[in-house]
Amino acid sequence: MTTAYIVDACRTAGGRRGGRLAGVHPVDLAAKTLDGLMDRVGIDPAAVDDVVMGCVTQAGEQAIHVGRNAVLASKRLPQSVPAVSIDRQCGSSQQSIHFAAQAVMSGTQDIVIAAGIESMTRVPMLSSSSVFKQQGLGDFVSPGMNENYPGYVFSQFVGAEMVAEKHGFSKDQMDHFALESHRRAKAATEAGAFDREIVPIMVETAEGMVAHKVDEGIRFDATLEGIASVKLLMEGGKISAATSSQMCDGAAAVLVVSEQALKDHNLTPLARIHNLTVTAGDPVIMLEEPLFATDRALKRAGLKIDDIDLFEVNEAFASVPMAWLKHTGADPQKMNSLGGAIALGHPLGATGAKLMATLAHALKAGGKKWGLQTMCEGGGIANVTIIESL
C-alpha cells in the first residue's frame, strides 16, 4: 500500500464572530487558503487530483458545493481540478485528511488537498436546520430516531454537561482549564509559534487594508476572575461560554501526496500519516467518543500513549479534553501545548485541518516525532489521526 505524506499545512488566523474575517465570503476565504497552500509548495496547481473540503453548515453562502466553488474562486487552481464537499460535523476537515490519505494510499490519486471552511458569522451554526424548521419544513430528528432514542435530546451542550458530570469536573476546574488555554495561546503567539502555519488574509478595517495574521479570539489579558464571571450556558450547569470553544471564522488546507509525487515534484514531506481511525458511540452524551477512538487508534498503530510527543484534542468544551486526559493518562503538558479552541476558536468544518497545521508544524519545530489529533463530533463520532514528523 502506498504511503501518504503531508507536504505542508496552513490555516487562516481565526476571526471572531463579527470580527476581521466577517467581510470575507466563505468561498473566497477558502479559495485564498487554497492559493496560500499552492504558493507555499510551488507545484503546478493543475497536478492536483482533487480537493476534499469539509464544511458543517452547508447553507446560504456555503451551499451548492462550497468545495467546488472555492476552486472556481481560486487564483491558482484551474477549473480542471475537481472537488467534493463533506460533512462529518466538527470533524469534517479531519475526515477530509482521512479521505485524501485513503485516496493516496489506495493508489488512485497522487496529490490531494484536504481542506475546510466555516464562516460562523455569515452562515450561523445550525442555520441549515433552523431556517427550514422555522418555515414549517420539518426537523432533522426523524420518527425513527425518536423511536430508537425516545425522550432524548441530541445536543452538544447537553452532552458537554453530561461529560463534566460523568467525570466529576467542577466549574472551577474547567475555568482553570480555560485560563490555561488562553495563556498557552498568548505565549505561542508572542513567540511566533504560529507564524509558519498562518496564511495572512488581507481585510478591510477602519485603518485601511491590513493583513489578518493573529488569532482574534485570544484573551491576552485573561484572568480566572473574568472567566469565572461568565454566565452559564444552561441553568444548573457548569459550563459557560468562557469554557467553550469560540465561534470562529476560518479556513485551513493540507497537501497530502504519494511517495511518487514527492519524487515527481521534488517535494520534501513534513510528516507521514501513520494511522487513520474513526469510531462512533453514544449520540446523546455525544462528545465522549475521542476517549475510545484514541484507545483503538493507539492499538492499531502499535503505540502507547507515552510514545506520542504532542496531542491536539479539540477544545469543543473544557470537559472534553479534560475527560480525554483523565481516560488516557496522557501528559497534560503535551496536549494542546499552544492553546486550543477555547482561546483560538473552533471554525467547525475547518478545525480538523487547522489542528493538523498546528500539530505538524509544532512537531517539526520541536524536533519531535509522533503526533495524535482527535475531535469530538456531532452524533457521537470521533476521528483520530496519528502522524510521524519527518
DAJO-V178426 format. One record per residue. N is the residue number from 1. RES is the residue in one small letter. PHI is phi in degrees with one decimal (* if undefined). OMEGA is omega in radians with two decimals (none if undefined). D_CENTER is the distance of its C-alpha to the mean C-alpha in Angstrom with 1 decimal. Layout:
BEGIN
N	RES	PHI	OMEGA	D_CENTER
N	RES	PHI	OMEGA	D_CENTER
END
This chain:
BEGIN
1	m	*	-3.14	27.3
2	t	-68.3	3.09	25.7
3	t	-84.2	3.09	23.2
4	a	-104.1	-3.12	19.8
5	y	-119.3	2.96	18.9
6	i	-97.8	3.13	16.2
7	v	-88.6	3.11	18.3
8	d	-158.8	3.12	16.0
9	a	-149.5	-3.11	12.4
10	c	-144.5	-3.13	12.0
11	r	-152.5	2.94	10.2
12	t	-79.5	2.88	12.0
13	a	-67.7	-3.11	12.7
14	g	-65.4	3.05	11.4
15	g	-114.1	3.08	14.1
16	r	-61.4	3.03	15.5
17	r	-59.8	-3.08	16.4
18	g	80.5	-3.06	19.7
19	g	-96.9	-2.95	19.3
20	r	-64.8	-3.13	19.5
21	l	-93.7	-3.07	17.3
22	a	-63.3	-3.12	18.9
23	g	-86.2	-3.09	21.6
24	v	-103.4	3.07	19.6
25	h	-58.9	-3.09	19.4
26	p	-57.6	3.09	15.9
27	v	-62.7	3.13	17.5
28	d	-70.1	3.11	18.8
29	l	-64.8	3.08	15.7
30	a	-62.7	-3.12	14.0
31	a	-62.5	3.13	17.4
32	k	-63.4	3.12	17.7
33	t	-73.1	3.04	14.6
34	l	-60.3	3.12	16.0
35	d	-63.8	3.11	19.3
36	g	-61.3	3.10	18.1
37	l	-64.1	3.14	16.9
38	m	-62.3	3.11	20.3
39	d	-62.6	-3.09	22.2
40	r	-72.8	-3.03	20.8
41	v	-88.4	2.99	21.6
42	g	72.0	3.10	24.9
43	i	-93.9	3.06	25.4
44	d	-65.2	-3.11	27.1
45	p	-57.3	3.14	24.4
46	a	-68.1	3.13	26.7
47	a	-78.4	3.14	26.0
48	v	-68.5	-3.09	22.5
49	d	-80.2	-3.05	22.9
50	d	-167.7	2.98	19.9
51	v	-122.2	3.10	16.7
52	v	-109.8	-3.00	14.1
53	m	-111.5	3.06	12.1
54	g	-85.4	3.09	9.5
55	c	-161.2	-3.08	10.4
56	v	-85.3	-3.06	11.1
57	t	-95.3	-3.08	14.1
58	q	-88.2	-3.11	16.2
59	a	-146.4	3.09	19.2
60	g	54.5	-3.11	21.2
61	e	-69.0	3.10	19.9
62	q	-107.6	-3.12	17.0
63	a	-92.8	3.03	19.7
64	i	54.7	3.01	21.9
65	h	70.4	-3.10	19.5
66	v	-60.9	3.14	17.0
67	g	-65.7	3.10	16.2
68	r	-63.7	-3.14	20.0
69	n	-62.7	3.09	20.5
70	a	-65.0	3.07	18.2
71	v	-63.3	-3.12	20.4
72	l	-67.7	3.10	23.5
73	a	-89.6	-3.08	22.5
74	s	-68.7	3.03	21.8
75	k	-93.9	-3.08	24.5
76	r	-115.4	-3.06	24.0
77	l	-79.5	3.10	23.2
78	p	-76.5	-3.12	26.4
79	q	-66.5	3.11	26.7
80	s	-74.4	3.13	27.4
81	v	-84.1	3.12	23.8
82	p	-77.6	3.11	22.5
83	a	-155.6	3.04	19.1
84	v	-141.2	3.10	17.7
85	s	-107.8	-3.08	15.3
86	i	-130.8	3.13	13.6
87	d	-134.0	2.88	12.3
88	r	-120.4	-3.12	11.1
89	q	52.3	-3.03	10.1
90	c	-62.7	3.11	6.7
91	g	-92.4	-3.00	6.4
92	s	-56.8	-3.09	7.7
93	s	-84.4	2.93	6.4
94	q	-70.4	3.04	6.5
95	q	-67.1	3.03	9.8
96	s	-56.7	3.11	10.5
97	i	-62.9	3.14	10.8
98	h	-63.2	3.14	13.0
99	f	-64.3	3.11	15.1
100	a	-63.3	3.14	15.6
101	a	-64.1	3.14	16.6
102	q	-65.2	3.08	18.8
103	a	-63.8	3.12	20.5
104	v	-69.0	-3.10	21.3
105	m	-65.5	3.12	22.4
106	s	-77.4	-3.12	24.6
107	g	85.1	-3.11	26.3
108	t	-85.4	3.09	25.9
109	q	-142.8	-3.08	23.9
110	d	-114.8	-3.10	23.7
111	i	-136.7	-3.10	21.2
112	v	-132.1	3.02	18.0
113	i	-95.7	3.00	15.1
114	a	-100.5	-3.01	11.7
115	a	-144.0	3.09	9.9
116	g	-157.0	-3.14	8.0
117	i	-145.5	2.96	9.6
118	e	-160.6	2.95	10.1
119	s	-107.6	-3.10	13.1
120	m	-78.9	3.01	13.6
121	t	-77.8	-2.99	16.9
122	r	-85.3	3.08	18.4
123	v	-129.3	-3.02	17.1
124	p	-57.5	3.10	17.1
125	m	-55.7	3.11	15.0
126	l	73.9	-3.11	17.3
127	s	-65.7	3.11	19.6
128	s	-65.9	3.07	19.6
129	s	-104.3	-2.99	21.4
130	s	-65.4	-3.13	23.2
131	v	-63.2	3.12	25.0
132	f	-66.4	-3.12	26.5
133	k	-63.2	3.13	27.5
134	q	-64.3	3.13	29.2
135	q	-90.3	3.12	31.2
136	g	74.5	-3.08	32.4
137	l	-101.8	3.02	30.6
138	g	98.6	-3.06	29.3
139	d	-127.5	-3.11	26.3
140	f	-71.3	3.12	23.6
141	v	-79.2	-3.04	25.3
142	s	-91.9	3.04	28.1
143	p	-56.8	3.12	31.5
144	g	-65.3	3.08	30.5
145	m	-64.3	3.13	27.5
146	n	-63.7	3.12	29.8
147	e	-68.1	-3.13	32.4
148	n	-77.9	-3.11	30.1
149	y	-130.8	-3.04	28.5
150	p	-65.9	3.06	31.4
151	g	79.7	-3.10	30.9
152	y	-91.2	3.09	27.3
153	v	-107.3	3.09	24.6
154	f	-92.7	-3.06	21.2
155	s	-141.7	3.09	19.2
156	q	-65.2	-3.14	16.1
157	f	-68.6	3.06	18.2
158	v	-64.1	3.13	21.1
159	g	-60.4	3.14	19.0
160	a	-62.5	3.09	17.7
161	e	-67.2	3.12	21.4
162	m	-64.0	3.10	22.5
163	v	-63.8	3.14	20.4
164	a	-60.7	-3.12	21.8
165	e	-68.3	-3.09	25.3
166	k	-61.3	-3.07	25.2
167	h	-96.3	2.98	24.2
168	g	75.0	-3.14	26.5
169	f	-92.9	3.09	24.4
170	s	-88.5	3.07	26.3
171	k	-60.7	-3.12	25.1
172	d	-62.2	3.11	26.3
173	q	-62.1	3.14	24.2
174	m	-71.3	3.05	21.0
175	d	-62.2	3.10	22.3
176	h	-62.6	3.12	22.8
177	f	-61.8	-3.14	19.3
178	a	-63.1	3.12	17.9
179	l	-60.7	-3.14	20.5
180	e	-65.5	3.09	19.5
181	s	-61.0	3.12	15.9
182	h	-65.4	-3.13	17.5
183	r	-62.8	-3.14	20.1
184	r	-68.4	3.13	17.9
185	a	-65.6	3.09	15.9
186	k	-61.2	-3.13	19.3
187	a	-62.3	-3.13	20.8
188	a	-64.8	3.14	18.1
189	t	-63.9	-3.11	18.5
190	e	-67.5	3.11	22.2
191	a	-87.6	-3.13	22.4
192	g	77.9	-3.07	20.6
193	a	-66.5	-3.12	17.9
194	f	-95.5	-3.00	15.3
195	d	-58.5	-3.06	18.0
196	r	-69.5	-3.03	17.5
197	e	-91.7	-3.03	13.8
198	i	-90.7	2.99	14.3
199	v	-93.6	3.13	15.9
200	p	-63.9	3.11	18.3
201	i	-117.3	3.12	18.7
202	m	-74.5	-3.12	22.2
203	v	-132.3	3.14	22.6
204	e	-90.6	3.10	25.8
205	t	-129.0	3.11	26.8
206	a	-62.6	3.13	30.1
207	e	-91.7	-3.10	30.9
208	g	107.4	-3.14	30.2
209	m	-74.5	3.12	27.5
210	v	-134.8	3.09	25.3
211	a	-88.3	3.09	22.3
212	h	-83.4	-3.08	19.2
213	k	-143.3	3.07	17.7
214	v	-125.6	-3.14	17.2
215	d	-57.2	-2.95	14.3
216	e	-78.6	-3.04	16.4
217	g	-85.6	-3.07	15.3
218	i	-65.3	3.03	16.7
219	r	-92.4	-3.09	20.0
220	f	-66.5	3.14	22.1
221	d	-112.7	-3.08	25.0
222	a	-58.8	3.07	23.3
223	t	-131.5	3.11	25.9
224	l	-64.3	-3.13	26.1
225	e	-63.8	3.12	28.7
226	g	-64.9	3.13	26.5
227	i	-63.9	-3.09	23.6
228	a	-66.6	-3.06	26.2
229	s	-84.7	-3.08	27.8
230	v	-71.9	-3.09	24.9
231	k	-61.1	3.11	25.8
232	l	-69.0	-3.14	24.6
233	l	-73.0	-3.11	22.5
234	m	-132.0	3.10	25.0
235	e	-61.8	-3.12	28.7
236	g	83.3	-3.13	29.5
237	g	-90.0	-3.11	25.9
238	k	-124.4	-3.00	24.4
239	i	-102.0	3.11	21.0
240	s	-119.0	3.06	20.9
241	a	-60.6	-3.12	18.6
242	a	-72.7	3.10	18.8
243	t	-108.8	3.09	17.4
244	s	-120.8	3.06	14.5
245	s	-63.5	3.14	11.2
246	q	-82.3	2.96	12.4
247	m	-61.2	-2.88	12.3
248	c	-154.0	2.97	11.1
249	d	-101.9	3.14	11.7
250	g	-178.8	3.10	9.8
251	a	-144.7	3.14	9.3
252	a	-154.2	-3.13	8.5
253	a	-150.5	-3.11	10.6
254	v	-132.9	3.10	11.8
255	l	-96.0	-3.12	15.5
256	v	-112.9	-3.05	16.5
257	v	-137.8	3.07	20.3
258	s	-88.4	3.08	23.3
259	e	-64.1	3.10	25.9
260	q	-63.4	3.12	28.3
261	a	-66.6	3.07	26.0
262	l	-57.7	-3.11	25.9
263	k	-71.4	-3.06	29.7
264	d	-65.0	-3.05	30.3
265	h	-113.1	3.09	28.2
266	n	53.3	-3.09	28.9
267	l	-101.9	3.07	25.3
268	t	-106.7	-3.09	24.3
269	p	-73.7	3.04	21.3
270	l	-87.3	-3.10	18.8
271	a	-159.5	3.02	17.9
272	r	-108.7	3.09	18.9
273	i	-81.7	-2.98	16.8
274	h	-100.2	-3.09	18.7
275	n	-151.0	3.07	17.4
276	l	-126.3	-3.10	15.4
277	t	-134.4	2.97	15.6
278	v	-140.1	3.12	14.8
279	t	-135.0	3.11	17.0
280	a	-142.0	3.14	17.9
281	g	-148.4	-3.02	20.0
282	d	-62.9	-3.13	21.3
283	p	-80.2	-3.12	19.8
284	v	-89.0	3.01	21.5
285	i	-68.1	2.83	20.2
286	m	64.3	-2.91	17.1
287	l	-98.7	-3.06	14.6
288	e	-89.6	-2.98	16.6
289	e	-61.7	3.10	15.9
290	p	-55.6	3.13	13.7
291	l	-61.5	-3.03	17.0
292	f	-82.4	3.06	18.9
293	a	-65.3	3.10	16.4
294	t	-64.9	3.09	16.5
295	d	-55.4	-3.09	20.3
296	r	-67.2	-3.11	20.5
297	a	-62.6	-3.14	18.3
298	l	-63.4	3.13	20.4
299	k	-63.0	-3.13	23.6
300	r	-67.7	-3.11	22.9
301	a	-84.1	-3.09	22.0
302	g	71.0	-3.11	25.2
303	l	-122.2	3.03	23.5
304	k	-105.9	-3.11	23.9
305	i	-58.5	-3.12	21.5
306	d	-75.1	3.08	23.6
307	d	-74.4	-3.05	23.2
308	i	-81.6	-3.09	19.5
309	d	-88.7	3.14	19.4
310	l	-141.7	3.10	15.9
311	f	-124.9	2.91	13.2
312	e	-117.0	-3.13	9.6
313	v	-118.6	-2.97	9.6
314	n	-58.5	-3.13	7.2
315	e	-88.1	3.08	9.9
316	a	-57.6	3.00	9.9
317	f	-144.0	-3.08	13.6
318	a	-55.9	-3.08	15.6
319	s	-63.6	-3.05	17.4
320	v	-71.9	3.10	14.6
321	p	-65.2	3.08	14.1
322	m	-65.7	3.09	17.8
323	a	-66.4	3.12	18.7
324	w	-63.1	3.10	16.8
325	l	-61.1	-3.12	18.8
326	k	-61.9	-3.10	22.0
327	h	-71.1	-3.03	21.7
328	t	-87.1	-3.06	20.9
329	g	73.7	-3.14	23.0
330	a	-68.1	3.08	20.7
331	d	-69.5	-3.12	21.6
332	p	-59.9	-3.14	19.8
333	q	-71.3	3.14	20.2
334	k	-88.7	-3.07	18.0
335	m	-96.6	3.10	15.0
336	n	49.4	-3.02	12.6
337	s	-65.7	3.14	15.6
338	l	-107.6	-3.07	14.5
339	g	93.9	-3.11	13.3
340	g	-135.8	-2.99	10.3
341	a	-65.5	3.07	8.8
342	i	-61.6	3.12	12.5
343	a	-98.7	-2.96	13.6
344	l	-93.1	-3.13	10.9
345	g	97.3	-3.09	9.4
346	h	-131.3	3.13	6.6
347	p	-79.1	3.07	6.9
348	l	30.8	-3.04	6.3
349	g	-65.1	3.14	6.5
350	a	-96.2	-2.94	5.0
351	t	-66.8	-3.14	1.6
352	g	-59.3	3.11	2.7
353	a	-70.0	3.08	5.3
354	k	-60.4	3.13	5.0
355	l	-65.1	3.11	5.3
356	m	-65.9	3.07	7.7
357	a	-60.0	3.14	9.5
358	t	-65.8	-3.09	10.1
359	l	-64.5	-3.07	11.2
360	a	-63.4	-3.13	13.3
361	h	-72.6	3.12	15.0
362	a	-67.1	3.08	15.6
363	l	-59.9	-3.12	17.3
364	k	-63.3	-3.10	19.4
365	a	-64.2	-3.10	20.4
366	g	-92.1	-3.11	21.4
367	g	64.7	-3.10	23.3
368	k	-102.2	-2.98	21.5
369	k	-106.4	-2.95	21.1
370	w	-104.8	3.06	18.7
371	g	-132.3	3.12	15.0
372	l	-130.2	3.13	13.1
373	q	-124.5	3.10	9.5
374	t	-145.3	-2.98	9.1
375	m	-144.0	2.97	7.5
376	c	-80.5	-2.99	10.0
377	e	-141.2	3.10	10.4
378	g	-53.4	-3.12	13.3
379	g	88.5	3.12	16.5
380	g	80.5	-3.13	16.3
381	i	-109.4	3.05	14.1
382	a	-149.9	2.99	11.9
383	n	-101.2	2.98	10.7
384	v	-132.7	3.07	11.7
385	t	-126.2	3.06	11.9
386	i	-114.6	3.13	14.7
387	i	-123.3	3.04	15.6
388	e	-115.2	3.13	18.9
389	s	-70.6	-3.09	19.2
390	l	-119.2	none	22.2
END
